[in-house]
Amino acid sequence: MSIVVGYIPTPEGRAALRASAEEAKLRGTRLVVVNSQPGGRQYDEHEARRFEDELATITRTLDQIGVESEVRTLVRGKDPSEDLLSIAAECDARLIVIGLRRRSPVGKLILGSNAQELLLKSTCPVLAVKADATDRG
């Protein structure tokens, strides 16, 4: 059993990571951090190195607070929701954690497509969190 979190280096991603680490510690379970990248020109060598450094820091931090973790960077060209659902099924996830960004009044009518896909297709609970001041930098 595990908790799966979708992580990107944004305030929303940091909020999801924080919440998932708290849940993993509370439940005494492993945390699988998933960084899903589109690949292609958007993911160059410099960007890859930056993500690797940040994910290594995350791993050290989780170790320090006593959360067993695994970090997976996926560059398969799939939607992040597909990657998260796939990893959640593989890891027998008990929870998926995602960060949501604030939206305009019109944007509130429809969740982001990845969040909507996760909520509709996940076989386990999905915790959606918003960033607060501590996540912004």
C-alpha positions as CSV (number, residue, x, y, z in Angstrom):
1,M,0.0,0.0,0.0
2,S,1.1,3.5,-0.7
3,I,0.2,7.1,-1.3
4,V,0.8,8.6,-4.7
5,V,1.4,12.3,-5.2
6,G,1.6,14.2,-8.4
7,Y,4.5,16.7,-8.1
8,I,5.7,19.6,-10.2
9,P,7.8,22.5,-8.8
10,T,5.0,25.0,-8.3
11,P,3.2,26.2,-5.2
12,E,0.4,23.7,-6.0
13,G,2.9,20.9,-6.3
14,R,4.6,21.8,-3.0
15,A,1.2,21.9,-1.3
16,A,0.4,18.4,-2.7
17,L,3.8,17.1,-1.5
18,R,3.4,18.6,1.9
19,A,-0.1,17.1,2.3
20,S,0.9,13.7,1.0
21,A,3.9,13.6,3.3
22,E,1.6,14.3,6.3
23,E,-0.8,11.6,5.2
24,A,2.0,9.1,4.6
25,K,3.5,9.8,8.1
26,L,0.0,9.6,9.7
27,R,-0.8,6.3,8.0
28,G,2.7,4.8,8.3
29,T,2.9,4.1,4.6
30,R,5.2,4.7,1.7
31,L,5.0,7.8,-0.5
32,V,5.5,7.6,-4.2
33,V,6.3,11.0,-5.7
34,V,5.4,11.1,-9.4
35,N,6.9,13.9,-11.7
36,S,5.2,13.4,-15.1
37,Q,6.9,15.3,-18.0
38,P,5.7,15.7,-21.6
39,G,9.1,15.2,-23.1
40,G,10.2,16.6,-26.5
41,R,11.5,20.1,-26.8
42,Q,9.8,21.2,-23.6
43,Y,12.1,18.9,-21.5
44,D,15.7,19.8,-22.4
45,E,18.9,18.7,-20.6
46,H,19.0,21.8,-18.4
47,E,15.4,21.3,-17.3
48,A,16.0,17.6,-16.6
49,R,19.0,18.4,-14.4
50,R,17.0,21.1,-12.5
51,F,14.1,18.6,-11.8
52,E,16.6,15.9,-10.8
53,D,18.2,18.2,-8.2
54,E,14.9,19.3,-6.8
55,L,13.6,15.7,-6.6
56,A,16.9,14.7,-4.8
57,T,16.3,17.4,-2.2
58,I,12.7,16.2,-1.8
59,T,13.9,12.7,-1.2
60,R,16.4,13.9,1.5
61,T,13.7,15.9,3.2
62,L,11.2,13.0,3.3
63,D,14.0,10.8,4.7
64,Q,14.7,13.4,7.4
65,I,11.1,13.5,8.5
66,G,10.8,9.7,8.5
67,V,8.7,9.1,5.4
68,E,9.6,6.1,3.3
69,S,9.5,7.4,-0.3
70,E,10.2,6.7,-3.9
71,V,10.5,9.3,-6.6
72,R,9.6,8.6,-10.2
73,T,10.2,10.9,-13.1
74,L,8.2,9.8,-16.1
75,V,8.9,11.3,-19.6
76,R,6.6,9.2,-21.7
77,G,4.5,11.9,-23.3
78,K,1.4,10.9,-21.5
79,D,-1.0,13.1,-19.6
80,P,-0.1,13.4,-16.0
81,S,-3.4,11.9,-15.0
82,E,-2.6,8.8,-17.0
83,D,0.8,8.5,-15.4
84,L,-0.7,9.0,-11.9
85,L,-3.5,6.4,-12.4
86,S,-1.0,3.9,-13.8
87,I,1.4,4.3,-10.9
88,A,-1.5,4.2,-8.4
89,A,-2.7,0.9,-9.8
90,E,0.8,-0.5,-9.8
91,C,1.5,0.5,-6.2
92,D,-1.9,-0.4,-4.8
93,A,-2.4,3.2,-3.8
94,R,-4.8,4.0,-1.0
95,L,-4.8,7.7,-1.8
96,I,-3.7,10.0,-4.7
97,V,-2.8,13.6,-3.8
98,I,-2.8,16.5,-6.3
99,G,-2.5,20.2,-6.1
100,L,-5.1,22.5,-7.6
101,R,-4.5,26.1,-8.7
102,R,-6.9,28.9,-8.3
103,R,-9.2,29.5,-11.2
104,S,-11.2,32.4,-12.5
105,P,-15.0,32.4,-12.0
106,V,-15.5,30.9,-15.4
107,G,-12.7,28.4,-14.9
108,K,-14.3,27.2,-11.7
109,L,-17.1,25.6,-13.8
110,I,-14.6,23.0,-15.1
111,L,-11.7,21.6,-13.2
112,G,-8.4,21.2,-15.0
113,S,-8.6,18.3,-17.4
114,N,-6.0,16.2,-15.4
115,A,-7.7,16.8,-12.1
116,Q,-11.1,15.9,-13.6
117,E,-9.7,12.8,-15.2
118,L,-8.2,11.6,-11.9
119,L,-11.4,12.3,-10.0
120,L,-13.5,10.4,-12.5
121,K,-11.2,7.4,-13.1
122,S,-9.4,6.8,-9.9
123,T,-10.3,3.6,-8.0
124,C,-9.0,5.1,-4.7
125,P,-9.7,8.5,-3.0
126,V,-8.2,11.6,-4.4
127,L,-7.2,14.5,-2.1
128,A,-7.0,17.8,-3.9
129,V,-5.2,20.6,-2.1
130,K,-4.6,24.3,-2.7
131,A,-1.4,26.2,-2.1
132,D,-1.1,28.6,0.8
133,A,1.5,31.2,1.7
134,T,4.0,28.5,3.0
135,D,4.0,26.8,-0.5
136,R,4.8,30.0,-2.4
137,G,8.4,30.1,-2.0
